[in-house]
């Protein structure tokens, strides 16, 4: 019996036809005919039926404002539905591959590899691994929440068509519902009138945790346990391997709208969601465990727990005795629900932390097993235990973050009020002063006193004052990490530890309630990482704080700004090298490293397949614990669909388990010295070429003229500003709009510029093509780097980019476009030569997707260029221009 009733071509064809039907019904037959004419001309050129795009360009230029809006909306809507069709195809592929046991990067594959190791290696691997996807509110999601909700409804209807055998009447009803959603989608504004608030962003992140991930976590663990039971003879206990964290509602860096009140509301909402889910799970479980206590007598441990609950909640216990006579398990679950209800309540008896709830569930499971109800435990209790382990009473732990300059200003001003001239101190003097202040028993400053201080200092002090309150109310696990953007010196880390100490979050040597996380993102910070961390580890106060946190140090690596500063090749190689440097300094001080990879969604910001990235890390930097950011459109791509979400988590765990096992068995890197030397040399050359481009006179003007950056800055994608200072300088522009702008113009230079120059320099020197081919075939670092660059190259279309280049002044266009085009063409040649492929991209499905999309995204590009070229646009034309940005983002499945 086939698993599916449809395929991607049918989905694309029928959904595309539906867009045409809705267009004709909602706009006009003339609008439909115009869109068809544009579509056919675009397809004709891509197929080679015509030699020039001029007729298409003329058609686009001749559109009146209303018809231009119809065209933009039609192609944008088409891409939204095509994305759903391709998501459905991914689900088909996963399900078929599971059925035939041919799924790559799977938990069965990880279990097989673990099965070949000694049992002690397997046990250590499982004990060490903890994967922490961290959801951020970074503004790279171009779609409104309302639009995403409608698309999710359509996706569920398409799933029904694909996975169920329907009668003709049932089929017609499903299509009726799809048409209704597409009609509503057409009539819904695609462009936000105002930016989302931080609360909106936090709710968006919460949606994925609440509606998808909560339900799939138990299945992921079940798959792993089944596979380990088959691969390994001894019965292994699989510990907690997954935990989710979030920056939404707590990331203050560059966003003045993330206030303590926003963070408080986020913590409260997340706890309410988690408790509601547990309450519902326990209620459903009560319907299952209706066993007669005489026939299935509870264990002594269960009876003891029930007796403790009766003493803790006597009034509720009396009610349960009357309601469930002779049904001890239902009595227990009723009392457990009451304890869940009282978390955070003024009434006593609520669970103090997640471990108490887990203990009750495990006691219940033990008693059920003793009565031969193992199947009930496996089906209902164990998944709930996994959920509580993963989400706790907080849903996701929050990470605080702010820029180091703000902490320095706040500390300086607060100390100045006490007669201490912090601002006048050298770095060594600052380190000594902060250390002494942290170690002394009495506080030095009053974080509650904000009278007469600057706005920045007030914000920082209020946050630290609230920090202690949050931990008391919601538990330390709810918010126990503080990341410092642009960390450059040890004092930047000690300033945060000092403020936490003054607020009562830290009390050394006995207690520290915070992991202070330096975010190393500039070239200077990364190059000095060993000195920064070594100084901290040898510092008396910081050393005590680390010991109080279990001798674990989290260090965050910034991919986005590193790439924007150094270019793709140099940034990736330096990040690889610095992982090892940081790991070595941690090892020298007997500290366990938890690396936090600040990856973006695009290749240009450290994105790409996360499983491959995890496996490509240097083995001596793989401790088992790993964090990485997930943001923007990546959240929807990986976690909106339950089956895709389960697959995404499976890939993460599989890669981390395998990489940790390999690191235990072979802790030293195995790359040949000449390969590393070659990479280091190429990285230097690539960086020099990239920096030369950015520093060439007029480049910033070319960027502003030949990309839609000015439109993107006003798109209301996120709650924080697009620029740190408001100035038009590359160093001040945030990485997201930088990458987004180049992607829109189809010149994705942040993902490949400098690569060809570096490879050619190597080949013209002592290197040869054979060595590069061997590196690609045998060294995951180089393999992943080249494959990721290939994706950016494949998404680049220099012919389309040429139309954007025409928007620049002739002098700037002649200065820069040939240079970009030459680097791109040579990079494509070299990538295909090194990889031995006929195409620049690796996977056939990726090429098919590009071929399917290109003819439909071309009209959006040409319309965008035409609108950008107009010196005076009407409000309607401005809306259409912004809509083209949305449509191209959907068509490229990439923003920033």
TORVEX-537912 format. One record per residue: residue in one letter; z negated, y, x of N, C-alpha, C in turn. Coordinates in steps of 0.1 Angstrom, whole numbers, plus 5000, padded with zeros to 4 digits. Layout:
aZYXZYXZYX...
***
This chain:
x500049885008500050005000500050125009x500950225007501050345015499750435013x499350495024498150585023498550715016x499850755017500250885012501450885004x501650974994502750974985503851074990x503551165000504451275003504551285018x505451375023505451405037505651565039x505551605051505551755053506751825049x507951755050509151825046509151845031x508651745023508651765009507651875005x506551875012505551985009506152115011x506752135023507352265027508452305017x509252205014510452235004509852284991x508952204985508552224971507652354970x506852374980505952494980506852614983x507852604991508752714993509552754981x509952644974510652674961509752744951x508552704951507552764942507352914945x507352944958507253084962508453164956x509553104957510753174951510653194936x510153084929510053094915509053204911x507953214918506953314915507453454919x508153464930508753594934509753644922x510553554917511453594907510753634894x509653564891508953594879508153714880x507553734891506653854893507253984897x508453974904509154094909510354104901x511454034905512754044897513653944903x514753924896515853834901516453904913x516654034913517154104924516354094937x515054094935514154074946514253934952x514353834943514553694947515853684955x516953744950518253734956518253804970x517453914971517353984984516653894994x515553834990514853754999515653635003x516453574994517253464997518353505007x518953625005519953665014519353685028x518253745029517553765042517253625048x516753535041516353405046517553335051x518653335043519853265048520553325060x520453455061521053515073520153485086x518853475084517953445095518153295099x518253205089518553065092519853045099x520853125094522253105100522253145114x521553255118521553285132520853185141x519653135136518953035144519652905145x520452875135521252755136522552765145x522852895148524052915155525352935147x525152945134526352965125526953105127x526153205131526653335134526153375148x526953465155526653495169525753615170x525453685160524653805161523653825149x522553895152521653925142521954055135x523054125139523254255134523354265119x523954165112524054175098522554165091x521754075098520354065093519654195095x519754255107519154385110519554495100x520854495097521354595088520854575074x520754455070520154425057518654465056x517954445066516554485067516454635066x517254705074517154855075517554915061x518354845054518854905041517854885030x516854815032515854785021515154915017x515054935004514155044999512754995000x511755094999510355055001509854944992x510254944979509754844970510354704974x511654704978512254574982511654524995x511354615004510754575017509454515015x508654565005507354515002507554374997x508554354988508754214982509054114993x509954165003510354075014509054035022x508354135026507154105034506154015027x505954035014504953955007505553815005x506853805003507453665000507253585013x507653635025507553555037506153535041x505253625039503853605042503253495033x503553495020503053395011503653255015x504853255019505553135023504753075035x504353155045503753105057502253055053x501653125044500353075040500452935035x501452905027501652775021502152675031x502952715040503452625051502252575059x501352665062500252625070499452525063x499252525050498652425042499352295043x500752305043501552175044501352115057x501252195068501052135081499652085083x498652145077497352095077497251955070x497951945059498051815052498651705060x499751745068500451655077499451605088x498651695092497651655103496751555097x496251575084495351475078496051335077x497351345073498151215072498151145085x498451215096498551155109497251095113x496151165111494851115115494450985107x494750985094494350875086495250755089x496550775092497350655096496950605109x496650695118496250655132494850575132x493950625123492750555122492950405116x493850395107494150275101494750175111x495550225120496150135130495450135143x494250215144493450215156494250275168x495050375165495850435175495550585177x494350625173494050765174493550805188x494150915193493750955206492551045205x491851055216490651145217489651115206x489450985203488650945192487350895196x486450875187485150815190485250665194x486150585187486450455192486850455207x487650545211488150555225486950585234x486050675230484850705238483950585239x483750515227482950395227483450285237x484750275237485450175246485150215260x485250335264485050375277483550365281x482650395272481250375274480950225276x481650145268481350005268481649935282x482450005290482749955303481749995314x480750075310479750125319478450045318x477550055328476249995327475450055316x474649975310473850025298473050145302x472450155314471650275317472450395318x473750385322474650495322474950545308x475150445299475350485285474150555279x473050495282471750555276471550705282x471850725295471750855300472750945294x473950895292475050985287474651025273x474150935264473750975251472551065251x471651045260470451135261470851275265x471851285274472251415280473051505271x473951435263474951515255474351595244x474751715243474451805231475551905231x476351895220477551985218477152085208x477352215211476952325203478052425200x478952395190479952495186479152615181x479652735185478952855182479952955175x479652975162480653055154480353205155x481353275158481253415160482053495149x481653625148482353705138483453785145x483953745156484953815163486153835154x486753955153487753985142489153935146x489353805145490753755147491253685135x490553695124491053625111491753735103x493053725101493753835095493753815079x493253705074493253685060491953725053x492053775041490853815033490153685028x488853695026488153575021488653535007x489053624999489553594986490853514987x491753554997492953484999492653335004x491753325013491353195018490853105007x490153154998489653074987490753014978x491753104976492853054968493652954975x493852974988494652874996493852744997x492552744997491752624998491952544985x492052614974492252554961493652484960x494652554965495952494966495952374974x495252384986495252264995494652144988x493652164980492952054973493951994963x494752074956495752024947496751944954x497251994966498251914973497651784978x496451784981495751654985495751554974x495551604962495551514950496951454948x498051544950499351494949499651384959x499051404971499451314983498651184983x497351184978496551074980496250994967x496751044956496550974943497850934937x497950824931499050784923498850844909x499750934905499651014893500750974883x500350984870501350974860502151104860x503351104853504151224852503351334846x502551314836501851414829500751474839x500051384846499051434856499751514867x500851464872501651544882501951684877x502451684865502851814859501651914858x500551854855499351944853498851994867x498951914877498651954891499552074895x500852054893501752154897501552284889x501152264876500852384868499752464874x498652394879497552454885497952524899x498852454906499252514919500052644916x500952634906501652764903500752874899x499752844891498752944887498053004899x497752924909497052984921498053064929x499253014931500253094938500553224931x500653224918500853344911499753444913x498453394912497353474915497353524929x497753444939497853484953498853594954x499953584947500953694948500453824942x499653814932499153934926497853994933x497353924942496153964949496454054962x495854164964496054244976495854154988x496754154997496654085010495954165021x495954295019495454375030494054435025x493054435034491754485030491854645030x491254705020491254845019490154905029x489154825032488154865041487654745050x486954775061486554665069485554575063x485454445067484254365062482954415068x481954395061480654425066480154315075x479154335083478554225090477954115081x477454155069477054055060478153975055x479354035052480553955048480953855059x480853895072481253805083480253695084x478953725082477953615082478153515071x478453565059478753475048479953385050x480953445057482153365060481853255069x481053275079480653165088479853065081x478953115073478053025065478852935056x479952985051480752905042481252765048x481652775061482152655067480952555070x479752615073478652525075478152465062x478152535052477652495039478552405031x479852435032480752365023481652255030x481652245043482352145050481552065059x480952135069480352065080479151985076x478352045066477151975062477551835057x478651825051479051695044479751595054x480151645065480951545074480051495086x478951565089478251535101477751385100x477251345089476751205087477851105090x479051135086480251045088480551035103x480451145110480751145124479851055131x478551065129477550975135477750835131x478050805118478350675114479450605121x480550685123481650625131481250595145x480550685152480150655166479150535166x478250525157477250415158478050285155x478950285146479750155144480450115156x481150215163481950175174481050135186x479950205188479050165199478450025196x478149985184477649855181478749745184x480049785183481049685186481349675201x481149795208481549795222480449755232x479149775227478049755236477049655229x476649555237475849445231474549495227x473849575236472449615232472549715221x471449715213471349805202470849945207x471750045206471450175212470950275201x470050355205469550455196470450585199x471150635190472050745192471250875188x470850955198470051075195470951185189x470251295187471051415182472051455192x473251475188474351505197475051635193x474751685181475451805176474451905171x474852035173474052145167474952265166x474852335155475652455153474852585155x475552685161474852815162475852915158x475353045156476153145151475753285157x476853365159476553505163476753605151x477253555140477553635128476253695122x476153825122474853885117473853915128x474153875140473153895151473853945164x475153945165475853995177475954155176x475154215184475154365183476054425193x476654355202477554415213478754485207x478754615208479854695204479954715189x478854665182478954685167477654745162x477654875159476454945155476054905141x476854835134476554795120475654665119x475454595130474554485130473154525133x472454555123471054605123470054495122x468754515125467754415122467754375108x468054465098468154425084469254325081x470354345088471454245086471054105092x470454105103469953975109468953915100x468053995095466953935086467653875073x468553935068469253885056470053755059x470653755071471353635075470453515077x469253535083468353435085467853375071x467553475062467053435049468153355041x469353405042470453335034470653195040x470653185053470953055059469852955056x468552995057467452905053467552865039x467952955030468052925016469152815013x470252835020471352735019470852595024x470252595035469852465041468852395031x467852475026466852415018467452365004x468352444999469052404987469852274989x470452255000471252135003470252015004x469152035010468151925012467551894998x467251994990466751974977467651884969x468951914969469951844962470051704967x470051684980470151554986468951464982x467751524982466551444978466651414964x467151504955467251474941468151354939x469351354946470351254944469751114949x468951124960468351004966467350944956x466651034949465650984939466350894928x467650924925468350844916468750704921x468650694934469050564941467850474943x466750534948465550454951464550434940x465050364930464250344917463450214918x463250164930462650034932461250024925x460949904920459649874914458749844926x457549914926456649904937456049764938x455949694927455349564928456349464934x457649474931458649384937459049424951x458949554954459349614967458149694972x457049624976455849704980456049784993x455649914992455850005004455049955016x455449995027454749965040453450055040x452550015049451350085051451650235055x452650245064452950385069453450475057x454150415048454650485037453450525028x452550435025451450455017450550565023x450450565036449650665042450250805041x451550815042452250945040452150995026x452250895016452150935002450750984999x449750925005448350965003448151105009x448751135020448651265026449251375017x450351335011451051425002450251454990x449551344985448751364973447551464976x447051454988445951544992446451684994x447651694999448351825002448751894990x449251824980449751874967449151804955x447951824953447251744942447851764928x448151894925448751914912450051854909x450951864919452251794918452151644918x451151594926450951454927450551394914x449751464906449351414893450551404884x451451504884452651504876453551394880x453651364893454551254897454051114893x452651104893452050974888452450944874x452451054866452751034852454251014850x455051074858456551074856457150944861x456550894873457150784879456150664881x455550614871454550504873455250384878x454650324888455250204894456450224903x456850354906458050384914457650474926x457050404936456450484947457550574955x458750524956459750604964460150724956x460250724943460550844936459350944936x458150884936456950974938457051054951x457350974961457451044975458551144975x459651114969460751214970460551334962x459751324951459451444943458451534951x457551474958456651544966457351604978x458351534983459151594994459951714990x460551704977461251824972460351944970x459151914966458152024965457852084978x457752004988457452065002458652145007x459852105003461052185007461052314999x460652314987460552434979459552534984x458552484991457452574996457752625010x458852585016459152645030459352795028x458552865036458653015035457953075023x457252995016456553035004455153075007x454553154998453053185001452253064997x452752974989451952854986451952754997x450752694999450652605011451352475008x451552395019452052255017453552245021x454252355024455652335027455852275041x457052225044457252175057457252285068x456552255078456352355089457652365097x458252255099459552245107460352125103x461552115108462452005104461951875108x461151865119460651735124459751675113x459051745105458151695095458951625084x460051695080460951635070461651505076x462051515088462651395094461651275094x460451305098459351205098459251135085x459251215074459151165061460351075057x461451115061462751035058462650905066x462250915078462250785086461150695081x460050745076459050655070459550585058x460350665050460950615038461950505042x462750535052463750435057463150305062x462050315069461350205074460850115063x460350175052459750095041460950025033x462050095032463150035025463749925033x463849935046464249825054463349705053x462049725052461149615051461349545038x461949605028462249545015463649505014x464349485025465749435024466749535019x466449665020467349765014468049845026x468449775036469149835047470449905043x471149855033472349925029472050055023x470950075016470550195010470250295021x469550255031469250335042470550385049x471450295052472650335059473550435050x473550415037474450495029473850625025x472450635024471850755018470850825027x470050745034468950805041469350855055x470050765062470450805076471350925076x472350935067473151065067472351185065x471251175057470451295054469551325067x469151215074468351245086469251315096x470551275097471451335106471651485102x471751515090471951655085470751735089x469551685087468351755090468251775106x468551675113468551685128469551795132x470651805126471751895130471452045125x471052055113470952195107469552245105x468552155108467152205107466852265094x465952365094465652445083466352575083x467252585093467852715095469352725093x470052605091471452595090472152605103x471952715110472452735123471552835131x471252805143470452905151471253025154x470653145154471353265157471153305171x472253355178472153405191472153565190x471253635196471353775197472253805209x472953925208473653975220473854125219x473754185231474054325233474554345247x475054465249475554505262474454545271x474554505284473454535293473154685295x474154775293473854915294472854965284x472854905272471854945262470454905265x470354785271468954735276468454825287x469354855296468954945308468455075303x469255135293468855265288467555255281x467355155273466055145265464855125274x465055035284463955005294463655135302x464655205306464455325314463655435306x464055445293463455555285462055515281x461855385278460555335274459555345286x459955315298459155325310458855465314x459855555311459655695315458555755307x458355715295457255765286455955725292x455955615301454655575307454555625321x455455715325455455775338456055695349x456855595345457555505355459055545356x459555595367460855635369461855525372x462155445362462955325363464355365367x464855475362466255515364466555545379x465455585386465655635400465455515409x465155395404464855285413466155215418x466055155430467155065434467054935427x468054845429468054715422466854635426x466554635439465354555443464054605437x463954745436462754805431462654775416x463854775409463854735395463354595392x463854505401463454365399461954345401x461454415412459954405414459154465403x459554585398458854645387458854565375x459954515371460054435359459254305360x459254245372458554115375457054145373x456554245379455154275378454754305363x455554375356455254415342455254285334x456154195336456154075328454953985331x454553975343453453885347452053945343x451954075342450554125338450254095324x448954085321448554045307448754155297x448454275300448554385291450054435290x450454475278451754525277451854665283x453054695288453354825295453854925285x454754885276455254975266455054915252x455055005242454954975228456254975221x456854855219458154845213458154895198x457054905192456954965179457055115178x456855175189456855325190458255375193x458955425183460355475185460455625183x459355695182459355835179459955905192x460955995189461456075200462456015210x462755885207463655815217465155835212x466055805221467455805218467855705207x469055725201469455625191469655485197x470155475209470355345215469055275218x468055355223466755295226466055255213x466155335203465555295190466055165185x467455145186468055025181467554905189x467454915202467054805210465554775208x464754875207463254845205463054785191x463754835181463554785168463954635167x464954605174465454465174464454375181x463854415192462854325199461554315191x461254425184460054425175460254325164x461454325158461754235147461954095152x462354075165462553945171461253855169x460153915172458953835171458653795156x458853895147458653865133459553755128x460853755132461753655128461353515132x460853505144460353375149459153325142x458253425138457053385131457453335116x458453405110458853375097459753255096x460753245104461753135103461653025113x460753045123460652945133461352985146x460852945157461552985170462952935171x463252815165464552755166465552835159x465152915149466152995141466853105149x466153155159466753265167466053275180x466553195190465853185203466753205215x467853275213468853295224469253435224x469353495236469753635238470753645249x471953675245473053685255473253835259x473553855272473653995277475154015282x475854095275477254115278477354195291x478354175299478654245311477454245321x476854125322475754115332476354125346x475754205354476254225368475154205378x473854215374472754215384471654135378x470754085386469554015381468654105372x468654235375467754325367468254325352x469554305350470054305336469454195328x469154085335468553965328467053985326x466454045337464954065336464654175326x465554265324465254365313465054305300x465854205296465754135283464454055283x464153985294462853915295461654005293x461754125300460654225299460454265284x461554305278461454355264460954245255x461354115257460854005249459353985251x458954005264457553985267456754095260x457254215261456454325254456354315239x457354245234457354225219456554105215x456154015224455353905221456153775219x457453775222458253655221458053575234x457553635244457253565257455853585261x455153485266453753495271453653395282x453953445294454053355306452653335312x452353225318453353115321453453015310x452653025300452552915290453752905281x454353025277455253015266456353115268x457553065264458753155263459553115251x459753205242460453175229461953215230x462453245242463853285242464553235255x465853185253466753165264467453295267x467253345279468053465282469253425289x470453465284471753415288472553525294x472753525307473753615313475153585309x475953685304477353665302478153725313x478753635321479453675333480953675329x481553795330482953805325483753895334x483253975342484054055351484253975364x485254015372485453955385484253965394x483654085394482554105404481354015399x481154005386479953925382480253775385x481453725383481753585385481653555400x482153655409482153625423480653625428x479853705422478453715426477453625418x478053535410477153445402476053375409x476453325421475453255429474253345433x474553465437473453555441472653595429x473353625418472553665406471653555401x472153435400471353325395470253285405x470653285418469653245428468453335428x468753465427467653565427466753545415x467353515404466553495392465653365393x466253265398465553135399464353145409x464553225419463453245429462453355425x462753425414461853525409460653465402x459453505405458253445400458153445384x458553565378458453575364459553495357x460753505362461853435356461753285358x461253245370461053105373460053045363x459053115359458053075350458653055336x459553155332460153155319461153035318x461853005329462752885329461952755327x460852755334459952635334459452615319x459052725313458552715299459652675289x460952695293462052655285462552515289x461852435296462252305299463152295311x463152405320464052405332465452395328x465852465317467252465313467752615314x468852635320469452775321470852775314x470952855304472252875298472952995305x474252975308475053075314476353085306x476753205302477953215294479053275303x480253215302481453265309482353325300x482753445303483653525294485053505297x485853435289487253405291488153525288x487853595277488753695272488853815282x487753875285487853995294488253955308x487853835312488253785325489853775326x490353725315491853715314492453845314x491953945306492554075305492454145318x491454115326491254185339492054125350x492253995350492853925361494153855358x494453835345495653755342495353615340x496253535334495953405329495653305340x496453295350496253195361494953225369x494853345373493653385382492353365374x492353405361491153395353490753255351x491653165348491353025346490852955359x491452985370491052925382489652975386x489453105385488153165389487053105380x487353095367486353035358486052895362x487052815366486852675371485952675383x486352755393485552765405484052805403x483952905394482552955392481652865384x482252775376481452675369480752585380x481552555390480952475401479852555409x480152675412479152755419477852775412x477952795399476752815391476052675390x476852575388476252435387475452405400x476052445412475452415425474152495427x474152615423472852695424471852645415x472152605403471252545394470652415400x471552335405471152205411470152225423x470452335431469652365443468252405438x468052455426466752495421466152405411x466752285410466252185400466252235386x467352305382467452365369468752295362x468552255350469652195343470552305337x471852305339472752405335473352375321x473352465312474052455300475052565300x476352535302477452635302477852665288x478052795286478452845273479852915276x480852845270482252895272482652995261x482853115265483153225256484653225253x485153125246486653105244487053175232x488253225232488953285220489853175214x490553215203491453125196492753105203x493253215210494553205216494453155230x495553105236495653055250495253175259x495653295255495353415263493853445264x493053385256491653415256490853285258x491453195265490653075268490752965258x491652985248491852885237492652765241x493152695231493852565234493052445230x493552325231492752205227491452195234x490352205227489052205233488752075239x489251955234488951835240489551825254x490751865256491351875269490651965279x490152075273489452175282488052105287x487452035278486151975282486351865293x487451795291487751685301488251745314x488751865314489251925327488252005335x486952005330485952075338485652005351x485152075361484652015373483551915370x483551795375482551705371481151745375x480951825386479651865390479051975382x479852025372479352125363479152065349x479251935347479151875334477751815333x476851895326475451845325475151765313x476051765303475851705291475751795279x475051905282474952015272476052115273x476652155262477752245263477852335250x478052465252478252555241479652615242x480252655231481552725232481652805219x482352915219482552995208483752945199x483552955186484652925177484753045168x485953105166486053235159487353245152x487353345143488653385137489353275130x490653275132491453175124491153035129x490553015140490152885145489152815136x488252895130487352835121488052775109x488952845103489752795092490552675096x491152685108492052575112491352445115x490152455120489352335124488352295113x487852385105486652345097486752375082x487952425077488052445063488252315055x489052225061489352095054488351995060x487651925051486651825055487251715065x488451665062488951565070489351615084x489851735084490151805097488951835105x487951885097486651915104485951795110x486051675103485551555109486251515121x487551535121488451505133488051595144x487851725141487551815152486251785159x485251755151483951715157484051585165x484851495160485151365167485751395181x486751485181487351515194486351585204x485551665198484551735207483551635213x483051545204482051445209482651345218x483851305215484551205224484751265238x485251385238485551445251484251465259x483151515253481951535260481251415264x481251305256480651185260481451125272x482751125272483551075283483351155295x483351285294483251365306481851355312x480851345304479451325310479351185316x479851085310479750955316480550955330x481651015330482351025343481651105354x480951205349480151295359479051215364x478351125356477251045361477750945371x478850885369479350785377480050845390x480650965388481351025400481151175400x479951215404479551355403480351455412x481051405422481751495430483251515426x483851635426485251655422486151565431x487251515425488151435432489451495436x489651625433490951685436491051695451x492351675456492551695470492351835475x491851845487491551985492492852075492x493952015495495152095496495552145482x495252065471495452115458494652235454x493352225458492452335455492852465463x493252435475493752555483495052615477x495852525472497152575466496752655453x495852605445495452675433494852815437x493952815447493352945451494353045455x495352995463496353085468497253135456x497653045447498453095436497753185427x496453165425495553255417495553395422x495453405436495453535442496753605440x497853535442499253595440499453635425x499053545416499253585402498353705398x497153715403496353825400496953955405x497453955417498054075423499254115415x500054025411501254055403500854115389x499854055383499354095370498754235371x497854255381497254385383498354495386x499354455394500354555397501154595384x501354505375501954535363501154635355x499854605353498954695345498754835352x498854835365498554965371499855045374x500954985371502255065372502255175363x502655295368502655415360503455395347x502855425336503555415323503355285315x502655195321502555065314501755075301x500655155301499855165289500655235278x501555325282502355395272503355295267x503955205276504855105271504155015261x502954965264502254875256502054945242x501655075242501455135229502755155221x503855175228505155195221505855065217x505654965224506454835222505654725215x504454765211503654665203503054745191x502554675181501954745169500454765171x500054795183498554815186497954925177x498655035174498055135166497855085151x498754995147498554935133497354835133x497354755143496254655144494854715145x494754835151493454895152492954935138x493854955129493455005115493554895105x493554765110493754655100492454615093x491354665097490054625090489854475091x490154415103489954275106488454245107x487754325113486354295115485454425114x484154405115483254525113483054605125x483554555137483254635149484554705154x484454815161485654895165486554815175x487854845175488754775184488654815199x488154935201487954975215486555015218x486054995230484755015234484455165235x485455245239485255395241486155475232x487055415225488055495218489255545226x489255515239490255565248491355455248x492655505251493755415253493855375267x492955285272493055225285492855075284x493555005292493454855290492054805292x491354865302489954825304489054855293x489354955285488454985274488854925261x490054865260490554795248489954655248x489454615236488954485235490054375236x489654265241490654155244491354115231x490754115220491354065208492554145204x492454285202493654355199494654355210x494254345222495154335234496054215232x495554095229496253975228497053975215x496454025204497054025191498354115191x498354225198499454315199500654245206x500354185217501454115224502053995216x501153925209501553815201502453855189x502153965183502954025172504354055177x504454105189505754145194506454025201x505953905201506453785206506653785221x505953875228505953875242504453845246x504153715246502753675248502353675263x502553785269502353795284500953765288x499853785280498553745285498453595288x499353515282499253375284500153315295x500953405302501753345312502153445324x501853575322502453665332501753645345x502553635356502053605369502253465374x502353375364502453235367503753205375x504853255371506153225379506053285393x505553405394505453465407504653385416x503453335411502553255419503253125423x503853055414504452925417505652945427x506453045425507453075435506953105449x505853185450505353215463504853085470x504252995462503852865467505052785472x506052775464507252695468508052755480x507952885481508652955492507852945505x506652915504505752895515505752755520x504552695521504352565526504352455515x504452495502504352405491505752345488x505752245479506952185474506752135460x507852115453507852085439507151945437x507351855446506751725444505251735444x504651825452503151835451502751895438x503451995433503152045420503251945409x504251865410504451755400503351655400x502851625413501751525414500451585409x500251715411499051785406499051785391x500251805385500351805370500051665365x500551565371500351425366498951375368x498251425378496951365382495751445382x495851575380494751665381494551735367x493551705359493451755346493351915346x492751975356492652115357494052175356x494952135365496352185365497152145353x496952025349497651975337497352065325x496052085322495652175311496152315312x496052365324496452505327497952525324x498752425329500152445327500552415312x499952315306500252285292499852405283x498752475286498352585278499352705280x499752725293500752835295502052795288x502352665287503552625280503552665265x502352655259502252695245502552845243x501952925252502153075252503653105254x504253035264505653055266506553015254x506152905248506952855236506852955224x505653015223505553115212506253245215x506553265228507253395232508653385228x509253495224510653495221511153635226x511753635238512153755244513253825237x514053755229515053825221514453915210x513453855204512653935194511854045201x511254015212510554115220511454225224x512754195226513654305229513754415218x513654375206513754475195512454565196x511354505199510154595201510354685213x510854635224511054715236511954835233x512854825223513754935219512955045213x511755025209510855125204510355215215x510355175227509855245238510855345243x510455445250511455535256512355465266x513655505267514555435276513955415290x513255515296512755505309511755395310x510855385300509755285300510355145298x511355145289511955015286512654955298x513355035305514054985317513054955328x511955015328510954995339510254855337x509954825324509154715321509754585315x510654605306511154485298511954395308x512854435316513454335325512454265334x511354335338510354265346509654155338x509354185326508654085317509653965314x510854005311511853895308512153805320x512253865332512453785344511353685347x510053735345508853655348508853535337x509153575325509153475314510153365317x511453405320512553305321512253215333x511753275344511453185356510253095353x509253145345508153055342508552935334x509452955324510052845316510752745325x511552795334512252705343511252615351x510252685357509352615366508452515358x508052555346507152455338507952335335x509252345331510052225327510252145340x510552205351510752135364509452055368x508352115367507152055371506751945362x506851965349506351865339507451755337x508651785341509751685338510151675324x509851775316510251775302511551855300x512151825289513351895285513052025278x511852035273511452155266510152205273x509852335271508652395277507452335271x507452305258506252255251506152105253x504952055251504651915254504851825241x504251875230504251785218505451815209x506051705204507251725196506951795183x505751765177505351825164505251975166x504852025178504752175180506152235180x507052165186508452215186509052225172x508752115164509252105150508652225142x507352245144506652355137507352495140x507552515153508252645157509652655151x510352545151511752555146511652575131x510652525124510552545110510152695107x509352755115508752885113509752995117x510352985129511053095135512053165125x512953095118513853165109513153245098x511953215095511253285084510353395090x509953385102509153495108510053605113x511353575117512253675122512353795113x512553775100512653895091511453985091x510253925093509053995093508954085106x509454025117509454105130510454225128x511654195123512654305122512154405112x511554375102511054465092509854545099x509054485106507954555113508554655123x509554615131510154705140510754825133x511454805122512054915115510955005110x509854955105508855045100508155115111x507955055123507255115134508155225140x509455215138510455315143510455445135x509855435123509955555114508755645118x509155775119508155875123507255915112x507755905099506855935088506955825078x505855755075505855645066505055685053x505555645042504855665029503655575029x502655595020501555505019502055365016x503055345007503655215004504155145016x504855225025505455165037504355135047x503255205047502155175056501555035051x501455015038500854895033501854775037x503154795036504154695040504054665054x503854765063503754745077502554665080x501454695074500254615077500454465071x501154455061501454325055502254235065x503254305072504054235082503154175093x502154245096501254195107500554075102x500054075089499453955084500453835083x501653865079502653765078503053705091x503153785101503553735115502353655120x501153695118499953615122499953485115x500253475102500353345096501453265101x502653325103503753255108503553195122x502853275131502653225144501353145145x500553135134499253065134498453115145x498453245148497753295160497653455158x496453495161496253645162495753675176x494453675178493953705191493053595196
***
